[in-house]
Amino acid sequence: MSSFEDADTEEMLTCLQMTVYHPGQQPNGIFQSIGFHKREKLPSREEVKFGRSSKVCNYTFQDRQVSRVQFSLQLFKKFGSSVLSFEIKNMSKRTSLIVDNRTLDFLHKVDLPDRCMIRFGDYQILMEKEDGVSLEFFETEFILSPRSLLQENDWPPQNPIPEYCHSVWSSPQSTSPMETDENEL
Amino acid sequence: MSSFEDADTEEMLTCLQMTVYHPGQQPNGIFQSIGFHKREKLPSREEVKFGRSSKVCNYTFQDRQVSRVQFSLQLFKKFGSSVLSFEIKNMSKRTSLIVDNRTLDFLHKVDLPDRCMIRFGDYQILMEKEDGVSLEFFETEFILSPRSLLQENDWPPQNPIPEYCHSVWSSPQSTSPMETDENEL
């Protein structure tokens, strides 16, 4: 049995692959608590939280400009579909979350396309879903990109993303508009 | 300041009023752990779970036919709207959740209308949202109905629900099709 199956049912698991980039990822260690290139199995009933707080988040960014909970993912099943899908919700009061070209403010949510670019502040996350069979569990996998996902034609090498091939972002040296702290629960 | 306001901002809170009925509610004490007629303030970032497990659910039904987590509510904000809305998701693998006339299977989700009837097994929950201003918090309030919400013209007295005035359900004596246990997380 491969590690990509549910141990109880041997069903293939849906995998959400997240390729991340931040201009300050070296040497600041923003992603140091994220395990790259290893799949993690999670129950599909649970909300998956991303943010600064290691107490409440599944995946943390070690960066004071990130909100305690920046965004969350919910698993669900579309009507008429047999596979898992993801919904994303912006949990930050002060920082917008951009899904492809759509801007989400606090508590806005959208269903994620199977392949999409998530941005907040200087963070870029390319999310790609690989369908499985199991509805009970799914997997996540993180990949660290050595360069911006917005400026390069050749990332990921197999699947160029022409719509992201223009620089719309501030330079790495710029000051982020993100909060330094939030009075959040 | 009334109890319906956010203590920090004095903003009015959105309230979700839930009128519940189950044919076996007396004398079985199915709803004994639910505080009726008192509003509870909750953070809008948190998922609200309903089910049998007191470890993971905000509101528990003391009934072995109920799943550990039967369904969940998520707060969100619609695009172009300034008020909170609710999304409901069926978290039970074996029992359908009916929202008005729509049947939700495991992990199906829908946005809740401002006023709607939720059913699963022999449970009936009339959910009515009262809009507030605060986005940080909301309130819940439970009311126990002495009789079925499906068969009575005069419940709630001020707001008859003609669309629910026909008996489509099994009698209180019938055996529920729900699971007696689930191997759920």
Interface residues (C-beta under 8 A of the other chain):
Chain A: P43 S44 R45 E46 E47 V69 Q74 L75 F76 K77 F79 L84 E87 K89 M91 K93 D105 F106 L107 H108 K109 L135 E136 E184 L185
Chain B: P43 S44 R45 E46 E47 V69 Q74 L75 F76 K77 K78 F79 L84 E87 K89 M91 K93 D105 F106 L107 H108 K109 L135 E136 E184 L185
